[in-house]
C-alpha cells in the first residue's frame, strides 16, 4: 500500500484528503506543520502532498533541503496562483503544483499520474504480499508460481482488485460478470466462483486474507500488503 504524506494546516482540507486517500486504497500520513513533518515520515512515504504556506515556515525552504538527499515525488498545494509563485515552487524541487481550491478527484488523478511517472505505480500490474497480477497478460502468480483461472474467476479478481478496500455488492459483481450469451450469472454461481478463487489464492479459505465477506452485502478485496 502506497503511503502518502499529507502536510496541510487546514484541518478540514487535510481530513478531506486523508479520507479520499483511504478510499482510494492509499495509506495517508497526516501532518499539520513543518514541526510535525519529521524526517522519519518523509523517509517512509512514497509521495508528499505539501502545503506551501504552513504556520511555522515556508515549505519551499524545507523542500530545497529535502532535495539534497531525496527524490521523493512532491506535489505543492497552495492558494498562490501567480506564475512567479509556481516557478519558485518548481525551482524549489516540486514535481507538480495544484492551486486551491481544487477538486479531490483531480488531485487523485494527478497523484496517480506522478506515481506512474516516478516508477512507483504500474498501471497494468498489481502486487500484494505473495500475489501479483498483470492486467495486460491476465496472469496471476502466487509466490512466483502461475495460477490458472477461469474467465469468470478472472472477471471477479479484476473487479475486486480494481476496487480494492471497497465493498462490492453482489449486484455490482453480477453486472461485471455478464457472459457472452447475454445471460446474468446468478448469485449462487457467483458464490461458487468466489469459493474456487479463494481455494486458489488463500492460504486458509475459512479465514480469507484477500477476499473478505461483507455480511449481507457482498465482498471486498483487502490489500493491506499492497505495494
C-alpha positions as CSV (number, residue, x, y, z in Angstrom):
1,X,0.0,0.0,0.0
2,X,1.4,3.4,-1.0
3,X,2.0,5.8,1.8
4,X,1.1,9.5,1.1
5,X,2.4,12.2,3.4
6,X,-0.2,14.9,3.7
7,X,1.2,18.2,5.1
8,X,-1.7,20.7,5.3
9,X,-2.5,23.1,8.2
10,X,-6.2,23.5,7.1
11,X,-7.7,20.7,9.2
12,X,-10.9,20.4,7.2
13,X,-9.0,20.1,3.9
14,X,-6.4,17.7,5.4
15,X,-9.2,15.5,6.7
16,X,-10.9,15.5,3.3
17,X,-7.7,14.5,1.6
18,X,-7.0,11.8,4.1
19,X,-10.5,10.4,3.7
20,X,-10.1,10.3,-0.1
21,X,-6.7,8.7,0.1
22,X,-8.1,5.9,2.3
23,X,-11.0,5.4,-0.1
24,X,-8.6,5.1,-3.0
25,X,-6.5,2.4,-1.2
26,X,-3.6,4.6,0.0
27,X,-2.2,4.9,3.5
28,X,-2.2,8.6,4.5
29,X,0.4,10.1,6.9
30,X,-1.1,13.4,8.1
31,X,0.8,16.4,9.4
32,X,-0.3,20.0,10.1
33,X,3.0,21.8,10.3
34,X,6.7,21.6,9.5
35,X,7.3,20.7,13.1
36,X,5.1,17.6,12.7
37,X,6.8,16.8,9.4
38,X,9.5,14.6,10.9
39,X,12.3,13.2,8.7
40,X,11.2,9.7,9.5
41,X,7.7,10.3,7.9
42,X,9.3,11.6,4.7
43,X,11.5,8.6,4.5
44,X,8.5,6.2,4.9
45,X,6.3,8.0,2.3
46,X,6.0,7.3,-1.4
47,X,4.8,10.8,-2.2
48,X,4.3,14.1,-0.4
49,X,1.3,16.5,-0.7
50,X,2.8,19.7,0.7
51,X,1.1,22.9,1.5
52,X,3.4,25.8,0.6
53,X,2.5,28.2,3.5
54,X,2.5,26.5,6.9
55,X,2.2,28.1,10.3
56,X,5.8,27.6,11.1
57,X,7.5,28.3,7.8
58,X,7.7,28.2,4.0
59,X,7.7,24.6,2.7
60,X,9.8,25.7,-0.3
61,X,12.8,26.1,2.0
62,X,12.1,22.6,3.5
63,X,11.8,21.1,0.1
64,X,15.2,22.6,-1.0
65,X,16.8,20.9,1.9
66,X,15.0,17.6,1.3
67,X,16.1,17.6,-2.4
68,X,19.7,17.3,-1.2
69,X,19.0,13.8,-0.1
70,X,15.8,12.6,-1.6
71,X,13.9,12.4,-4.9
72,X,10.6,11.5,-3.4
73,X,7.7,12.9,-5.6
74,X,6.2,16.1,-4.2
75,X,3.0,18.0,-5.1
76,X,2.7,21.5,-3.8
77,X,-0.8,22.6,-2.6
78,X,-1.2,26.3,-2.5
79,X,-3.6,29.3,-2.8
80,X,-0.8,31.2,-4.7
81,X,-1.7,31.1,-8.4
82,X,0.7,33.6,-9.8
83,X,3.2,32.4,-12.4
84,X,6.1,33.6,-10.3
85,X,4.9,31.5,-7.3
86,X,4.6,28.4,-9.5
87,X,8.1,28.9,-11.0
88,X,9.5,29.3,-7.5
89,X,7.8,26.1,-6.4
90,X,9.2,24.1,-9.3
91,X,12.6,25.6,-8.7
92,X,12.4,24.5,-5.1
93,X,12.1,20.9,-6.3
94,X,8.3,20.3,-6.7
95,X,7.2,17.8,-9.3
96,X,3.6,19.2,-9.6
97,X,1.7,22.3,-8.4
98,X,-2.0,22.4,-7.6
99,X,-3.7,25.7,-6.7
100,X,-6.6,25.9,-4.2
101,X,-9.4,25.4,-4.4
102,X,-9.1,22.1,-6.2
103,X,-11.3,19.0,-6.7
104,X,-10.3,15.9,-4.8
105,X,-10.9,13.6,-7.9
106,X,-8.4,15.8,-9.8
107,X,-5.9,15.6,-7.0
108,X,-6.2,11.8,-7.0
109,X,-5.6,11.7,-10.8
110,X,-2.5,14.0,-10.6
111,X,-1.2,11.9,-7.7
112,X,-1.5,8.6,-9.5
113,X,0.0,10.1,-12.7
114,X,3.0,11.3,-10.7
115,X,3.4,7.9,-9.1
116,X,3.4,6.3,-12.5
117,X,5.9,8.8,-13.9
118,X,8.2,8.2,-10.9
119,X,8.0,4.4,-11.5
120,X,6.2,3.8,-8.2
121,X,3.0,2.7,-9.7
122,X,2.4,0.4,-12.6
123,X,-1.0,0.9,-14.3
124,X,-1.1,-2.7,-15.5
125,X,0.4,-4.6,-12.6
126,X,-0.7,-5.2,-9.0
127,X,1.4,-6.6,-6.2
128,X,0.3,-7.6,-2.7
129,X,2.2,-9.9,-0.4
130,X,2.9,-13.1,-2.3
131,X,0.3,-12.3,-5.0
132,X,1.0,-10.5,-8.3
133,X,-1.4,-9.8,-11.2
134,X,-0.7,-8.5,-14.7
135,X,-3.8,-6.9,-16.2
136,X,-2.4,-7.0,-19.7
137,X,-1.4,-10.7,-19.8
138,X,-4.2,-11.8,-17.4
139,X,-1.5,-13.6,-15.4
140,X,-1.9,-14.3,-11.7
141,X,1.1,-15.5,-9.7
142,X,1.4,-16.6,-6.1
143,X,4.9,-16.8,-4.7
144,X,6.2,-16.7,-8.3
145,X,4.0,-19.7,-9.4
146,X,1.4,-19.0,-12.1
147,X,-2.2,-19.8,-11.1
148,X,-4.7,-20.7,-13.8
149,X,-8.1,-19.0,-13.5
150,X,-11.3,-19.4,-15.5
151,X,-12.7,-16.4,-17.4
152,X,-15.3,-15.9,-14.6
153,X,-12.7,-16.1,-11.9
154,X,-10.6,-13.6,-13.8
155,X,-13.5,-11.1,-14.1
156,X,-14.2,-11.4,-10.3
157,X,-10.5,-11.0,-9.5
158,X,-10.1,-7.9,-11.6
159,X,-13.3,-6.3,-10.3
160,X,-12.2,-6.8,-6.7
161,X,-8.6,-5.6,-7.3
162,X,-9.7,-2.5,-9.2
163,X,-12.0,-1.6,-6.3
164,X,-9.7,-2.8,-3.5
165,X,-10.7,-1.9,0.0
166,X,-14.1,-1.0,-1.2
167,X,-17.2,-3.2,-0.7
168,X,-18.7,-4.6,-4.0
169,X,-22.3,-5.7,-3.7
170,X,-23.5,-8.9,-5.2
171,X,-25.4,-6.8,-7.8
172,X,-22.3,-4.9,-8.9
173,X,-20.3,-8.1,-9.2
174,X,-23.0,-9.9,-11.2
175,X,-23.1,-7.0,-13.6
176,X,-19.3,-7.3,-14.1
177,X,-19.7,-11.0,-14.9
178,X,-22.1,-10.7,-17.8
179,X,-21.4,-13.7,-20.1
180,X,-21.0,-13.8,-23.8
181,X,-24.6,-15.0,-24.4
182,X,-26.1,-12.1,-22.6
183,X,-27.2,-14.0,-19.6
184,X,-26.6,-13.0,-16.0
185,X,-24.5,-15.2,-13.8
186,X,-26.8,-15.9,-10.8
187,X,-25.9,-15.3,-7.2
188,X,-25.2,-19.0,-6.5
189,X,-22.8,-19.2,-9.4
190,X,-21.0,-16.1,-8.1
191,X,-20.6,-17.7,-4.7
192,X,-19.3,-20.9,-6.2
193,X,-16.7,-19.0,-8.3
194,X,-15.7,-16.9,-5.2
195,X,-15.1,-20.2,-3.3
196,X,-13.0,-21.6,-6.2
197,X,-11.0,-18.4,-6.4
198,X,-10.3,-18.4,-2.7
199,X,-9.2,-22.1,-2.9
200,X,-6.5,-21.0,-5.4
201,X,-5.2,-17.8,-3.7
202,X,-6.0,-18.1,0.0
203,X,-3.8,-20.0,2.5
204,X,-6.8,-20.5,4.7
205,X,-10.2,-20.5,3.0
206,X,-12.0,-20.4,6.3
207,X,-10.1,-17.2,7.3
208,X,-9.6,-15.5,4.0
209,X,-6.9,-12.8,3.8
210,X,-7.8,-11.3,0.4
211,X,-11.4,-11.8,-0.5
212,X,-13.4,-10.8,2.6
213,X,-17.1,-11.3,3.1
214,X,-19.2,-8.3,4.0
215,X,-22.2,-9.9,5.6
216,X,-25.5,-9.3,3.8
217,X,-23.9,-7.0,1.2
218,X,-21.1,-8.6,-0.9
219,X,-17.3,-8.9,-0.9
220,X,-14.2,-6.7,-0.8
221,X,-10.6,-7.2,-1.6
222,X,-8.2,-6.4,1.3
223,X,-4.8,-5.2,0.2
224,X,-3.0,-4.2,3.3
225,X,0.2,-5.8,1.9
226,X,0.0,-4.0,-1.4
227,X,3.0,-2.2,-2.8
